[in-house]
Amino acid sequence: MKKMFSNSSEISAIEAKDVAQQWAFAPVFFQTIVCLRKTGIFKKLIEHRKGYSLEKLAELTNVSDYGVKVLMEGALTAGFVTEEEGIYKITKVGYFLANDPMTDANINFVNDVCYEGMHFLMDSITEGKPKGLKKLGDWTTIYEGLSELEEPAKSSWLKFDHYYSDGSFQQALDFLGSKGHKHIMDVGGNTGKFALAYTKRAEENRVTIVDLPGQIKMAKKNIGQYQEASQINYYATNILLPDSETPTVVDAVWMSQFLDCFSNDEIVFILEKLKRNIPSGTPIYIMETFWDNQRYESAAYCLTGTSLYFTAIANGNSKMYHSVDFKETVNRAGFNVDEEFSLTKDSYHTILCCTATS
């Protein structure tokens, strides 16, 4: 398909109409990709780059002749494979659809978490609620039910979340290490992977994880087997509740890919609550994947797609933010952005270093 930011005036009307048909059938071809992965057809074509006939693929994968034929004809027209004299070979696009970690995380997340629920996107936009979440469970937001998600949705959600966070850990840890903080509050600590990594850096490092009770339970389970468990404390709370509080004695606050889970007004509410509770001058570090800060168009495309998942399934009111919009929200909450640090390894993440204005 055409690049997201291409100037539509650069293509002819016929080309534009062709692209429109690709989008019209996009859900059909997405499920074709899922089937090519699950049946092992993609895998066989990667293992044998000289290609196979349809008959041989049917034999190797135990898929019917009919099934192989319709899948491969779809793959051919979509550009996932080529065909010459009855022999089908995988293309570069097909290879990445089958064998790329980022694509794998995205496809499983969309298929297992998003696909059915996205049918309710219009209802979600109209009502401001995640109407598609009912396809996964009976919760107000997906975060309340993460620990209870059924498989494969749970594993696919965690793999998606961790793919876009884990790769940033080392640079983020180096950055925090340069600040000399010994006790950080990790708000939205999820499964505790970052907290564990931070405490592994030094015996004197301590972390207090603040999250919903279900996530705290997962974090305790994941961290309990490590010797650093004694360096980590837990604070179970719903930070959005008016009467909820947060820890007060910390050197710094860390929030990684957390505030994008909330609306602008909710972000202001959370930051104002932290400002009331933490000592004056305590820095707050916010790591986010702003869609306008991406090096590659495909990254921005994935992030704006994630915004639509937030709308239909996660909570109905949050998104992956444009950096300018987000910093305006931070300012509205009474914080200055004193420093902006871009992680150079993957280009996905930006860390905002914030302190209260008064």
C-alpha positions, 0 to 999 in steps of 0.5 A: 500500500501507499506510504501514509504521508505520500502526497496523493496528488503525486499518483494518478486517479487510476493508481489512487483507485487501485490503492482504495481497493487494497484498503477495501479488502484489507481485513480479508488479506490480513486474515490470509496472512494469519492463515499463511503463518498458522498453516506453516506455508510461509515457513516452508517457503522460507526454508526452501527459497527455490519455492514449491508447487501448490501440490507440494505445499499441500503435501508438506502442510497438510492443507487441502489443495483448495485451501492452498490454492486460494491462500496462494492466489491471494498471496500472489496478488498481494505481493507476498509471493511470486509465481513462475511456471507453477513454482511459488517463492516468498517475497521480501514482504512475505518474509517480513510478514512471517519472520520479523519480530516487530511484525510478529508482535503486531500481527498477533496483537491485532488478530488476538486482541483487536480484530473482533473488537474493532468492529465497534470503533464507530460505537466507541467514538460515538459513546466515548467508551471501549465498546469492543472490549466486550469481545475480551471480557466484562471490564470498564477498561482492558487494564482492569482485566489484563491479569484475567485475559484468556489466551492467546489474547493475554500473551499477544498483549504482553508481547506487543507491550514488551516489544515496544518497551523492552528494547528501550530499557538499556538506554532508559536505564543509562539515562536514569543512572546518570541522574543518580536516583536511588529510589524511584516510583514506577507508576504503571509498572505492569509486570515489573520488568523495568523495576527489576532491571533498575534494581539489578543495576545496583544493590542500593537501587530501590523501586516502588511499583504503583499499579492496579491490584491485578498488575501488582499481583503479576509483578510480584509473581514475576519478581519474587524468584529474583534476589532483587525482590527485596529492593522492590515495594508495591503500592496497589491503587487505582490512580484515577480514583479521587480518594486514591493516593500515591507514595510520597517518599521517593527520589524520582517518578518514572512513567513508561508508556503509561500516560498514553493510556489516559485522556488529556484530562486524566493525564492532568489529574494524575500529574496534579495528584503526583505533584501534591504527594511527592516532595517539591522539586522531585523530577518526573520522567515520562517515556512515550512513543510520540507518533510525530517523533518517529524516524520511519513512516511505518512506526507512525502508522503503527502508533496511530493504529494503536490509538484506534485500539485504545478507542475501541478496546482499551479505554475509549478515550486515550491515544498515542500522542503528538509530542506538541499536544502531550507537552501542552497537557503536561504544562496544563498540569503545572509542570515544565518540560526541562529536558527532552531526551530521544532514544537513538537506538530504535527512535521509538521513545522520547523521555520528558524530564519534568518538574512542577512549576510551583 
